Amino acid sequence: MIARAIHRSTDPRRRLSLVALSLVSNLGVLGFFKYFDFFTSSVARLLSLFGEVHPFTLEILLPVGIAFYTFQSISYVVDV
């Protein structure tokens, strides 16, 4: 989808912005799945020090191979 748009575009600024969009979206999804539970548990522990209760957790399971898929996707977009 984004790779096809990058391949068709002849404007270098548009191509660079599409590559940047792809990088941000791919790394954002990877970062969310890998670190969201870590940050929510850290905030919960910090709030518990002040007597607050932090009920919000998602208990997200990390999809198998998400890092491999993400870096393969980034490699493809950069190559195109």
PDB file of N, CA, C and O in Angstrom:
ATOM      1  N   MET A   1       0.826  -1.173   0.000  1.00  0.00           N
ATOM      2  CA  MET A   1       0.000   0.000   0.000  1.00  0.00           C
ATOM      3  C   MET A   1       0.880   1.249   0.000  1.00  0.00           C
ATOM      4  O   MET A   1       0.874   2.009  -0.969  1.00  0.00           O
ATOM      5  N   ILE A   2       1.622   1.464   1.060  1.00  0.00           N
ATOM      6  CA  ILE A   2       2.514   2.618   1.090  1.00  0.00           C
ATOM      7  C   ILE A   2       3.670   2.391   0.132  1.00  0.00           C
ATOM      8  O   ILE A   2       4.107   3.322  -0.545  1.00  0.00           O
ATOM      9  N   ALA A   3       4.173   1.151   0.069  1.00  0.00           N
ATOM     10  CA  ALA A   3       5.294   0.852  -0.823  1.00  0.00           C
ATOM     11  C   ALA A   3       4.903   1.081  -2.275  1.00  0.00           C
ATOM     12  O   ALA A   3       5.717   1.556  -3.067  1.00  0.00           O
ATOM     13  N   ARG A   4       3.672   0.749  -2.631  1.00  0.00           N
ATOM     14  CA  ARG A   4       3.203   0.965  -3.997  1.00  0.00           C
ATOM     15  C   ARG A   4       3.123   2.451  -4.304  1.00  0.00           C
ATOM     16  O   ARG A   4       3.461   2.874  -5.409  1.00  0.00           O
ATOM     17  N   ALA A   5       2.681   3.246  -3.340  1.00  0.00           N
ATOM     18  CA  ALA A   5       2.610   4.699  -3.529  1.00  0.00           C
ATOM     19  C   ALA A   5       4.002   5.298  -3.645  1.00  0.00           C
ATOM     20  O   ALA A   5       4.215   6.236  -4.414  1.00  0.00           O
ATOM     21  N   ILE A   6       4.954   4.759  -2.884  1.00  0.00           N
ATOM     22  CA  ILE A   6       6.334   5.249  -2.959  1.00  0.00           C
ATOM     23  C   ILE A   6       6.914   4.931  -4.325  1.00  0.00           C
ATOM     24  O   ILE A   6       7.582   5.768  -4.931  1.00  0.00           O
ATOM     25  N   HIS A   7       6.663   3.728  -4.809  1.00  0.00           N
ATOM     26  CA  HIS A   7       7.204   3.300  -6.092  1.00  0.00           C
ATOM     27  C   HIS A   7       6.659   4.146  -7.242  1.00  0.00           C
ATOM     28  O   HIS A   7       7.389   4.442  -8.188  1.00  0.00           O
ATOM     29  N   ARG A   8       5.391   4.537  -7.174  1.00  0.00           N
ATOM     30  CA  ARG A   8       4.761   5.318  -8.248  1.00  0.00           C
ATOM     31  C   ARG A   8       5.149   6.787  -8.229  1.00  0.00           C
ATOM     32  O   ARG A   8       5.138   7.439  -9.274  1.00  0.00           O
ATOM     33  N   SER A   9       5.488   7.315  -7.072  1.00  0.00           N
ATOM     34  CA  SER A   9       5.738   8.742  -6.936  1.00  0.00           C
ATOM     35  C   SER A   9       7.088   9.123  -7.545  1.00  0.00           C
ATOM     36  O   SER A   9       8.076   8.401  -7.411  1.00  0.00           O
ATOM     37  N   THR A  10       7.105  10.278  -8.218  1.00  0.00           N
ATOM     38  CA  THR A  10       8.361  10.781  -8.781  1.00  0.00           C
ATOM     39  C   THR A  10       8.892  11.972  -7.993  1.00  0.00           C
ATOM     40  O   THR A  10      10.053  12.349  -8.154  1.00  0.00           O
ATOM     41  N   ASP A  11       8.072  12.562  -7.154  1.00  0.00           N
ATOM     42  CA  ASP A  11       8.492  13.703  -6.339  1.00  0.00           C
ATOM     43  C   ASP A  11       9.322  13.195  -5.161  1.00  0.00           C
ATOM     44  O   ASP A  11       8.818  12.414  -4.354  1.00  0.00           O
ATOM     45  N   PRO A  12      10.596  13.622  -5.041  1.00  0.00           N
ATOM     46  CA  PRO A  12      11.444  13.113  -3.960  1.00  0.00           C
ATOM     47  C   PRO A  12      10.936  13.479  -2.562  1.00  0.00           C
ATOM     48  O   PRO A  12      11.115  12.700  -1.625  1.00  0.00           O
ATOM     49  N   ARG A  13      10.309  14.640  -2.405  1.00  0.00           N
ATOM     50  CA  ARG A  13       9.794  15.029  -1.089  1.00  0.00           C
ATOM     51  C   ARG A  13       8.627  14.128  -0.683  1.00  0.00           C
ATOM     52  O   ARG A  13       8.513  13.737   0.478  1.00  0.00           O
ATOM     53  N   ARG A  14       7.774  13.806  -1.634  1.00  0.00           N
ATOM     54  CA  ARG A  14       6.646  12.915  -1.343  1.00  0.00           C
ATOM     55  C   ARG A  14       7.146  11.514  -0.996  1.00  0.00           C
ATOM     56  O   ARG A  14       6.639  10.880  -0.071  1.00  0.00           O
ATOM     57  N   ARG A  15       8.140  11.038  -1.740  1.00  0.00           N
ATOM     58  CA  ARG A  15       8.697   9.716  -1.461  1.00  0.00           C
ATOM     59  C   ARG A  15       9.308   9.661  -0.066  1.00  0.00           C
ATOM     60  O   ARG A  15       9.112   8.688   0.662  1.00  0.00           O
ATOM     61  N   LEU A  16      10.040  10.693   0.303  1.00  0.00           N
ATOM     62  CA  LEU A  16      10.661  10.735   1.623  1.00  0.00           C
ATOM     63  C   LEU A  16       9.612  10.795   2.730  1.00  0.00           C
ATOM     64  O   LEU A  16       9.759  10.158   3.773  1.00  0.00           O
ATOM     65  N   SER A  17       8.559  11.562   2.491  1.00  0.00           N
ATOM     66  CA  SER A  17       7.504  11.639   3.511  1.00  0.00           C
ATOM     67  C   SER A  17       6.762  10.310   3.638  1.00  0.00           C
ATOM     68  O   SER A  17       6.368   9.937   4.743  1.00  0.00           O
ATOM     69  N   LEU A  18       6.563   9.595   2.545  1.00  0.00           N
ATOM     70  CA  LEU A  18       5.915   8.283   2.613  1.00  0.00           C
ATOM     71  C   LEU A  18       6.801   7.247   3.309  1.00  0.00           C
ATOM     72  O   LEU A  18       6.301   6.400   4.050  1.00  0.00           O
ATOM     73  N   VAL A  19       8.105   7.312   3.075  1.00  0.00           N
ATOM     74  CA  VAL A  19       9.030   6.412   3.772  1.00  0.00           C
ATOM     75  C   VAL A  19       9.011   6.717   5.265  1.00  0.00           C
ATOM     76  O   VAL A  19       8.989   5.803   6.089  1.00  0.00           O
ATOM     77  N   ALA A  20       9.019   8.007   5.612  1.00  0.00           N
ATOM     78  CA  ALA A  20       8.969   8.389   7.027  1.00  0.00           C
ATOM     79  C   ALA A  20       7.660   7.926   7.671  1.00  0.00           C
ATOM     80  O   ALA A  20       7.670   7.439   8.801  1.00  0.00           O
ATOM     81  N   LEU A  21       6.551   8.071   6.975  1.00  0.00           N
ATOM     82  CA  LEU A  21       5.262   7.601   7.477  1.00  0.00           C
ATOM     83  C   LEU A  21       5.282   6.094   7.713  1.00  0.00           C
ATOM     84  O   LEU A  21       4.774   5.613   8.726  1.00  0.00           O
ATOM     85  N   SER A  22       5.861   5.364   6.792  1.00  0.00           N
ATOM     86  CA  SER A  22       5.957   3.917   6.940  1.00  0.00           C
ATOM     87  C   SER A  22       6.826   3.539   8.137  1.00  0.00           C
ATOM     88  O   SER A  22       6.472   2.645   8.906  1.00  0.00           O
ATOM     89  N   LEU A  23       7.956   4.213   8.295  1.00  0.00           N
ATOM     90  CA  LEU A  23       8.834   3.923   9.430  1.00  0.00           C
ATOM     91  C   LEU A  23       8.147   4.206  10.757  1.00  0.00           C
ATOM     92  O   LEU A  23       8.211   3.394  11.679  1.00  0.00           O
ATOM     93  N   VAL A  24       7.495   5.348  10.853  1.00  0.00           N
ATOM     94  CA  VAL A  24       6.822   5.725  12.094  1.00  0.00           C
ATOM     95  C   VAL A  24       5.687   4.762  12.415  1.00  0.00           C
ATOM     96  O   VAL A  24       5.530   4.354  13.566  1.00  0.00           O
ATOM     97  N   SER A  25       4.900   4.397  11.416  1.00  0.00           N
ATOM     98  CA  SER A  25       3.776   3.500  11.685  1.00  0.00           C
ATOM     99  C   SER A  25       4.256   2.097  12.058  1.00  0.00           C
ATOM    100  O   SER A  25       3.721   1.496  12.990  1.00  0.00           O
ATOM    101  N   ASN A  26       5.248   1.568  11.351  1.00  0.00           N
ATOM    102  CA  ASN A  26       5.760   0.229  11.671  1.00  0.00           C
ATOM    103  C   ASN A  26       6.407   0.187  13.048  1.00  0.00           C
ATOM    104  O   ASN A  26       6.129  -0.718  13.834  1.00  0.00           O
ATOM    105  N   LEU A  27       7.265   1.155  13.347  1.00  0.00           N
ATOM    106  CA  LEU A  27       7.919   1.158  14.648  1.00  0.00           C
ATOM    107  C   LEU A  27       6.941   1.507  15.761  1.00  0.00           C
ATOM    108  O   LEU A  27       7.119   1.063  16.895  1.00  0.00           O
ATOM    109  N   GLY A  28       5.912   2.293  15.460  1.00  0.00           N
ATOM    110  CA  GLY A  28       4.890   2.596  16.454  1.00  0.00           C
ATOM    111  C   GLY A  28       4.107   1.368  16.864  1.00  0.00           C
ATOM    112  O   GLY A  28       3.849   1.165  18.051  1.00  0.00           O
ATOM    113  N   VAL A  29       3.724   0.544  15.900  1.00  0.00           N
ATOM    114  CA  VAL A  29       3.002  -0.695  16.210  1.00  0.00           C
ATOM    115  C   VAL A  29       3.897  -1.639  17.018  1.00  0.00           C
ATOM    116  O   VAL A  29       3.451  -2.238  17.997  1.00  0.00           O
ATOM    117  N   LEU A  30       5.157  -1.766  16.605  1.00  0.00           N
ATOM    118  CA  LEU A  30       6.085  -2.621  17.343  1.00  0.00           C
ATOM    119  C   LEU A  30       6.282  -2.109  18.770  1.00  0.00           C
ATOM    120  O   LEU A  30       6.247  -2.889  19.722  1.00  0.00           O
ATOM    121  N   GLY A  31       6.485  -0.814  18.915  1.00  0.00           N
ATOM    122  CA  GLY A  31       6.671  -0.235  20.238  1.00  0.00           C
ATOM    123  C   GLY A  31       5.446  -0.395  21.118  1.00  0.00           C
ATOM    124  O   GLY A  31       5.572  -0.663  22.313  1.00  0.00           O
ATOM    125  N   PHE A  32       4.271  -0.237  20.546  1.00  0.00           N
ATOM    126  CA  PHE A  32       3.040  -0.407  21.320  1.00  0.00           C
ATOM    127  C   PHE A  32       2.934  -1.816  21.874  1.00  0.00           C
ATOM    128  O   PHE A  32       2.701  -2.000  23.069  1.00  0.00           O
ATOM    129  N   PHE A  33       3.104  -2.807  21.017  1.00  0.00           N
ATOM    130  CA  PHE A  33       2.955  -4.184  21.460  1.00  0.00           C
ATOM    131  C   PHE A  33       4.037  -4.608  22.443  1.00  0.00           C
ATOM    132  O   PHE A  33       3.775  -5.394  23.354  1.00  0.00           O
ATOM    133  N   LYS A  34       5.259  -4.091  22.265  1.00  0.00           N
ATOM    134  CA  LYS A  34       6.348  -4.523  23.136  1.00  0.00           C
ATOM    135  C   LYS A  34       6.384  -3.786  24.466  1.00  0.00           C
ATOM    136  O   LYS A  34       6.765  -4.372  25.480  1.00  0.00           O
ATOM    137  N   TYR A  35       5.993  -2.503  24.486  1.00  0.00           N
ATOM    138  CA  TYR A  35       6.244  -1.697  25.679  1.00  0.00           C
ATOM    139  C   TYR A  35       5.017  -1.133  26.371  1.00  0.00           C
ATOM    140  O   TYR A  35       5.162  -0.520  27.429  1.00  0.00           O
ATOM    141  N   PHE A  36       3.824  -1.303  25.838  1.00  0.00           N
ATOM    142  CA  PHE A  36       2.640  -0.716  26.454  1.00  0.00           C
ATOM    143  C   PHE A  36       2.400  -1.266  27.858  1.00  0.00           C
ATOM    144  O   PHE A  36       2.169  -0.496  28.791  1.00  0.00           O
ATOM    145  N   ASP A  37       2.453  -2.584  28.017  1.00  0.00           N
ATOM    146  CA  ASP A  37       2.229  -3.178  29.340  1.00  0.00           C
ATOM    147  C   ASP A  37       3.309  -2.759  30.327  1.00  0.00           C
ATOM    148  O   ASP A  37       3.024  -2.558  31.507  1.00  0.00           O
ATOM    149  N   PHE A  38       4.545  -2.625  29.858  1.00  0.00           N
ATOM    150  CA  PHE A  38       5.621  -2.186  30.736  1.00  0.00           C
ATOM    151  C   PHE A  38       5.339  -0.786  31.279  1.00  0.00           C
ATOM    152  O   PHE A  38       5.478  -0.547  32.479  1.00  0.00           O
ATOM    153  N   PHE A  39       4.946   0.138  30.404  1.00  0.00           N
ATOM    154  CA  PHE A  39       4.689   1.506  30.850  1.00  0.00           C
ATOM    155  C   PHE A  39       3.449   1.600  31.742  1.00  0.00           C
ATOM    156  O   PHE A  39       3.448   2.359  32.711  1.00  0.00           O
ATOM    157  N   THR A  40       2.400   0.843  31.430  1.00  0.00           N
ATOM    158  CA  THR A  40       1.216   0.907  32.283  1.00  0.00           C
ATOM    159  C   THR A  40       1.489   0.312  33.656  1.00  0.00           C
ATOM    160  O   THR A  40       0.989   0.825  34.657  1.00  0.00           O
ATOM    161  N   SER A  41       2.269  -0.753  33.724  1.00  0.00           N
ATOM    162  CA  SER A  41       2.588  -1.309  35.042  1.00  0.00           C
ATOM    163  C   SER A  41       3.507  -0.378  35.824  1.00  0.00           C
ATOM    164  O   SER A  41       3.402  -0.290  37.047  1.00  0.00           O
ATOM    165  N   SER A  42       4.404   0.315  35.134  1.00  0.00           N
ATOM    166  CA  SER A  42       5.270   1.285  35.814  1.00  0.00           C
ATOM    167  C   SER A  42       4.459   2.453  36.359  1.00  0.00           C
ATOM    168  O   SER A  42       4.700   2.904  37.479  1.00  0.00           O
ATOM    169  N   VAL A  43       3.516   2.940  35.590  1.00  0.00           N
ATOM    170  CA  VAL A  43       2.654   4.035  36.054  1.00  0.00           C
ATOM    171  C   VAL A  43       1.786   3.573  37.213  1.00  0.00           C
ATOM    172  O   VAL A  43       1.555   4.329  38.157  1.00  0.00           O
ATOM    173  N   ALA A  44       1.304   2.336  37.147  1.00  0.00           N
ATOM    174  CA  ALA A  44       0.475   1.799  38.235  1.00  0.00           C
ATOM    175  C   ALA A  44       1.275   1.718  39.530  1.00  0.00           C
ATOM    176  O   ALA A  44       0.773   2.068  40.598  1.00  0.00           O
ATOM    177  N   ARG A  45       2.527   1.252  39.434  1.00  0.00           N
ATOM    178  CA  ARG A  45       3.363   1.191  40.639  1.00  0.00           C
ATOM    179  C   ARG A  45       3.675   2.575  41.172  1.00  0.00           C
ATOM    180  O   ARG A  45       3.693   2.775  42.386  1.00  0.00           O
ATOM    181  N   LEU A  46       3.919   3.531  40.297  1.00  0.00           N
ATOM    182  CA  LEU A  46       4.193   4.901  40.721  1.00  0.00           C
ATOM    183  C   LEU A  46       2.974   5.518  41.390  1.00  0.00           C
ATOM    184  O   LEU A  46       3.103   6.185  42.417  1.00  0.00           O
ATOM    185  N   LEU A  47       1.799   5.305  40.822  1.00  0.00           N
ATOM    186  CA  LEU A  47       0.576   5.841  41.420  1.00  0.00           C
ATOM    187  C   LEU A  47       0.245   5.166  42.742  1.00  0.00           C
ATOM    188  O   LEU A  47      -0.332   5.792  43.631  1.00  0.00           O
ATOM    189  N   SER A  48       0.606   3.892  42.880  1.00  0.00           N
ATOM    190  CA  SER A  48       0.327   3.205  44.141  1.00  0.00           C
ATOM    191  C   SER A  48       1.163   3.778  45.286  1.00  0.00           C
ATOM    192  O   SER A  48       0.769   3.676  46.448  1.00  0.00           O
ATOM    193  N   LEU A  49       2.300   4.373  44.973  1.00  0.00           N
ATOM    194  CA  LEU A  49       3.102   5.025  46.007  1.00  0.00           C
ATOM    195  C   LEU A  49       2.375   6.223  46.604  1.00  0.00           C
ATOM    196  O   LEU A  49       2.581   6.560  47.770  1.00  0.00           O
ATOM    197  N   PHE A  50       1.532   6.861  45.814  1.00  0.00           N
ATOM    198  CA  PHE A  50       0.783   8.031  46.260  1.00  0.00           C
ATOM    199  C   PHE A  50      -0.639   7.674  46.701  1.00  0.00           C
ATOM    200  O   PHE A  50      -1.444   8.563  46.980  1.00  0.00           O
ATOM    201  N   GLY A  51      -0.947   6.383  46.763  1.00  0.00           N
ATOM    202  CA  GLY A  51      -2.255   5.950  47.234  1.00  0.00           C
ATOM    203  C   GLY A  51      -3.321   5.902  46.163  1.00  0.00           C
ATOM    204  O   GLY A  51      -4.484   5.638  46.467  1.00  0.00           O
ATOM    205  N   GLU A  52      -2.962   6.146  44.935  1.00  0.00           N
ATOM    206  CA  GLU A  52      -3.928   6.088  43.831  1.00  0.00           C
ATOM    207  C   GLU A  52      -4.028   4.657  43.311  1.00  0.00           C
ATOM    208  O   GLU A  52      -3.068   3.889  43.373  1.00  0.00           O
ATOM    209  N   VAL A  53      -5.196   4.319  42.805  1.00  0.00           N
ATOM    210  CA  VAL A  53      -5.398   3.006  42.192  1.00  0.00           C
ATOM    211  C   VAL A  53      -5.478   3.212  40.692  1.00  0.00           C
ATOM    212  O   VAL A  53      -6.252   4.039  40.209  1.00  0.00           O
ATOM    213  N   HIS A  54      -4.684   2.464  39.964  1.00  0.00           N
ATOM    214  CA  HIS A  54      -4.641   2.581  38.504  1.00  0.00           C
ATOM    215  C   HIS A  54      -5.251   1.318  37.895  1.00  0.00           C
ATOM    216  O   HIS A  54      -4.549   0.319  37.736  1.00  0.00           O
ATOM    217  N   PRO A  55      -6.541   1.342  37.552  1.00  0.00           N
ATOM    218  CA  PRO A  55      -7.211   0.117  37.103  1.00  0.00           C
ATOM    219  C   PRO A  55      -6.998  -0.216  35.625  1.00  0.00           C
ATOM    220  O   PRO A  55      -7.447  -1.268  35.170  1.00  0.00           O
ATOM    221  N   PHE A  56      -6.328   0.647  34.867  1.00  0.00           N
ATOM    222  CA  PHE A  56      -6.263   0.477  33.421  1.00  0.00           C
ATOM    223  C   PHE A  56      -5.078  -0.385  33.005  1.00  0.00           C
ATOM    224  O   PHE A  56      -3.941   0.083  33.043  1.00  0.00           O
ATOM    225  N   THR A  57      -5.314  -1.617  32.615  1.00  0.00           N
ATOM    226  CA  THR A  57      -4.314  -2.482  31.989  1.00  0.00           C
ATOM    227  C   THR A  57      -4.995  -3.263  30.875  1.00  0.00           C
ATOM    228  O   THR A  57      -6.177  -3.595  30.963  1.00  0.00           O
ATOM    229  N   LEU A  58      -4.249  -3.543  29.852  1.00  0.00           N
ATOM    230  CA  LEU A  58      -4.810  -4.285  28.721  1.00  0.00           C
ATOM    231  C   LEU A  58      -4.352  -5.735  28.673  1.00  0.00           C
ATOM    232  O   LEU A  58      -5.011  -6.560  28.040  1.00  0.00           O
ATOM    233  N   GLU A  59      -3.241  -6.069  29.324  1.00  0.00           N
ATOM    234  CA  GLU A  59      -2.700  -7.429  29.288  1.00  0.00           C
ATOM    235  C   GLU A  59      -2.580  -7.917  27.845  1.00  0.00           C
ATOM    236  O   GLU A  59      -3.124  -8.959  27.480  1.00  0.00           O
ATOM    237  N   ILE A  60      -1.864  -7.151  27.039  1.00  0.00           N
ATOM    238  CA  ILE A  60      -1.701  -7.459  25.619  1.00  0.00           C
ATOM    239  C   ILE A  60      -0.679  -8.576  25.439  1.00  0.00           C
ATOM    240  O   ILE A  60       0.412  -8.524  26.007  1.00  0.00           O
ATOM    241  N   LEU A  61      -1.033  -9.580  24.652  1.00  0.00           N
ATOM    242  CA  LEU A  61      -0.095 -10.630  24.289  1.00  0.00           C
ATOM    243  C   LEU A  61       0.696 -10.172  23.074  1.00  0.00           C
ATOM    244  O   LEU A  61       0.133  -9.625  22.126  1.00  0.00           O
ATOM    245  N   LEU A  62       1.984 -10.393  23.106  1.00  0.00           N
ATOM    246  CA  LEU A  62       2.847 -10.015  21.998  1.00  0.00           C
ATOM    247  C   LEU A  62       2.655 -10.997  20.851  1.00  0.00           C
ATOM    248  O   LEU A  62       2.866 -12.197  21.026  1.00  0.00           O
ATOM    249  N   PRO A  63       2.255 -10.504  19.677  1.00  0.00           N
ATOM    250  CA  PRO A  63       2.105 -11.414  18.539  1.00  0.00           C
ATOM    251  C   PRO A  63       3.440 -12.059  18.170  1.00  0.00           C
ATOM    252  O   PRO A  63       4.483 -11.406  18.207  1.00  0.00           O
ATOM    253  N   VAL A  64       3.401 -13.320  17.820  1.00  0.00           N
ATOM    254  CA  VAL A  64       4.605 -14.056  17.464  1.00  0.00           C
ATOM    255  C   VAL A  64       5.179 -13.490  16.170  1.00  0.00           C
ATOM    256  O   VAL A  64       4.465 -13.356  15.176  1.00  0.00           O
ATOM    257  N   GLY A  65       6.459 -13.161  16.184  1.00  0.00           N
ATOM    258  CA  GLY A  65       7.147 -12.700  14.988  1.00  0.00           C
ATOM    259  C   GLY A  65       6.909 -11.248  14.629  1.00  0.00           C
ATOM    260  O   GLY A  65       7.197 -10.851  13.500  1.00  0.00           O
ATOM    261  N   ILE A  66       6.393 -10.434  15.547  1.00  0.00           N
ATOM    262  CA  ILE A  66       6.081  -9.054  15.192  1.00  0.00           C
ATOM    263  C   ILE A  66       7.345  -8.254  14.859  1.00  0.00           C
ATOM    264  O   ILE A  66       7.316  -7.401  13.971  1.00  0.00           O
ATOM    265  N   ALA A  67       8.436  -8.516  15.550  1.00  0.00           N
ATOM    266  CA  ALA A  67       9.680  -7.795  15.254  1.00  0.00           C
ATOM    267  C   ALA A  67      10.198  -8.201  13.872  1.00  0.00           C
ATOM    268  O   ALA A  67      10.631  -7.346  13.100  1.00  0.00           O
ATOM    269  N   PHE A  68      10.157  -9.483  13.559  1.00  0.00           N
ATOM    270  CA  PHE A  68      10.591  -9.944  12.246  1.00  0.00           C
ATOM    271  C   PHE A  68       9.752  -9.315  11.144  1.00  0.00           C
ATOM    272  O   PHE A  68      10.290  -8.808  10.160  1.00  0.00           O
ATOM    273  N   TYR A  69       8.436  -9.348  11.308  1.00  0.00           N
ATOM    274  CA  TYR A  69       7.543  -8.761  10.306  1.00  0.00           C
ATOM    275  C   TYR A  69       7.804  -7.268  10.147  1.00  0.00           C
ATOM    276  O   TYR A  69       7.844  -6.759   9.027  1.00  0.00           O
ATOM    277  N   THR A  70       7.981  -6.568  11.260  1.00  0.00           N
ATOM    278  CA  THR A  70       8.204  -5.126  11.218  1.00  0.00           C
ATOM    279  C   THR A  70       9.483  -4.796  10.468  1.00  0.00           C
ATOM    280  O   THR A  70       9.485  -3.926   9.597  1.00  0.00           O
ATOM    281  N   PHE A  71      10.573  -5.484  10.797  1.00  0.00           N
ATOM    282  CA  PHE A  71      11.838  -5.169  10.138  1.00  0.00           C
ATOM    283  C   PHE A  71      11.869  -5.634   8.689  1.00  0.00           C
ATOM    284  O   PHE A  71      12.555  -5.024   7.869  1.00  0.00           O
ATOM    285  N   GLN A  72      11.154  -6.682   8.357  1.00  0.00           N
ATOM    286  CA  GLN A  72      11.030  -7.072   6.955  1.00  0.00           C
ATOM    287  C   GLN A  72      10.256  -6.012   6.173  1.00  0.00           C
ATOM    288  O   GLN A  72      10.606  -5.689   5.039  1.00  0.00           O
ATOM    289  N   SER A  73       9.214  -5.481   6.781  1.00  0.00           N
ATOM    290  CA  SER A  73       8.410  -4.429   6.142  1.00  0.00           C
ATOM    291  C   SER A  73       9.238  -3.170   5.925  1.00  0.00           C
ATOM    292  O   SER A  73       9.185  -2.559   4.858  1.00  0.00           O
ATOM    293  N   ILE A  74       9.998  -2.786   6.938  1.00  0.00           N
ATOM    294  CA  ILE A  74      10.864  -1.603   6.810  1.00  0.00           C
ATOM    295  C   ILE A  74      11.915  -1.832   5.731  1.00  0.00           C
ATOM    296  O   ILE A  74      12.189  -0.935   4.933  1.00  0.00           O
ATOM    297  N   SER A  75      12.497  -3.009   5.700  1.00  0.00           N
ATOM    298  CA  SER A  75      13.505  -3.336   4.680  1.00  0.00           C
ATOM    299  C   SER A  75      12.914  -3.252   3.281  1.00  0.00           C
ATOM    300  O   SER A  75      13.551  -2.733   2.364  1.00  0.00           O
ATOM    301  N   TYR A  76      11.709  -3.758   3.117  1.00  0.00           N
ATOM    302  CA  TYR A  76      11.042  -3.708   1.812  1.00  0.00           C
ATOM    303  C   TYR A  76      10.786  -2.275   1.373  1.00  0.00           C
ATOM    304  O   TYR A  76      11.056  -1.916   0.227  1.00  0.00           O
ATOM    305  N   VAL A  77      10.266  -1.457   2.278  1.00  0.00           N
ATOM    306  CA  VAL A  77       9.951  -0.065   1.928  1.00  0.00           C
ATOM    307  C   VAL A  77      11.213   0.703   1.579  1.00  0.00           C
ATOM    308  O   VAL A  77      11.217   1.489   0.631  1.00  0.00           O
ATOM    309  N   VAL A  78      12.284   0.489   2.331  1.00  0.00           N
ATOM    310  CA  VAL A  78      13.530   1.187   2.048  1.00  0.00           C
ATOM    311  C   VAL A  78      14.110   0.728   0.710  1.00  0.00           C
ATOM    312  O   VAL A  78      14.645   1.542  -0.043  1.00  0.00           O
ATOM    313  N   ASP A  79      14.009  -0.572   0.407  1.00  0.00           N
ATOM    314  CA  ASP A  79      14.508  -1.074  -0.868  1.00  0.00           C
ATOM    315  C   ASP A  79      13.713  -0.545  -2.055  1.00  0.00           C
ATOM    316  O   ASP A  79      14.285  -0.273  -3.110  1.00  0.00           O
ATOM    317  N   VAL A  80      12.415  -0.397  -1.896  1.00  0.00           N
ATOM    318  CA  VAL A  80      11.572   0.086  -2.985  1.00  0.00           C
ATOM    319  C   VAL A  80      11.861   1.553  -3.204  1.00  0.00           C
ATOM    320  O   VAL A  80      11.261   2.176  -4.080  1.00  0.00           O
TER     321      VAL A  80
END
